[in-house]
Amino acid sequence: MAYIDPHIHMVSRTTDDYRRMAQAGCVAITEPAFWAGFDRSSPAGFYDYFRQLTDVEPKRAAQYGIAHYCWLCINPKEAEDPAFAREVMKLIPEFLDKPNVLGIGEIGLNKNSRNELIILEEQIELAKQHERLILVHTPHLEDKLKGTRMTMDALINAGIDPGRVLIDHVEEHTVAEVLDRGFWAGMTLY
């Protein structure tokens, strides 16, 4: 049976994982930009990361017959320094026309902080300017319901069509509101 993995971070996986996924029937994946487990020290690190997502990973996946698509952004965990985040965001348009780029993501909130919200709003605007789909990350550790509502409000206030947004990491207490407001919902299985 063929399947698509809609959310996987292959930059941190070995080639053996691609082989095993292909053997199991995986035909395509989407890889959101994510926090690497540590804060990157320069925009140049993000430039290399975006090159990996748009050039290196599609080639690795293709060796096993898997189509690789990606999303680009600065993750909420690295959005507390707005000046730094803006430098990273300036790099993104250079990569948006790559054939495997789906849109901007996974943007959102981590601690529901003011700086995270500012950068979220600016990344929403980036997606809007370039007519791109949006993939949203909702908080894992802080108040998920509050963060999900803040994110949906920011999207609606920016005039984004909810049908062009996937809100990921919903849980039983957030999924109904996400769907009721017209957004796509992704439920993470832990």
Buried (B, 14 or more C-beta within 10 A) or exposed (E): EEEEBBBBBBBEBEEEBBEEBBEEEBEBBBBBBBBBEEEBEEBEEBBEBBBBBBEBBBEBBEEBEBBBBBBBBBBBBBBBBBEBBBBBBEBBEEBBEBEBBBBBBBBBBBBBBEBBBBBBBBBBBBBBEBEBBBBBBBBEEBEBEBBBBBBBEBBBEBEBEBEBBBBBBBBEEBBEBBBEBEBBBBEEEE
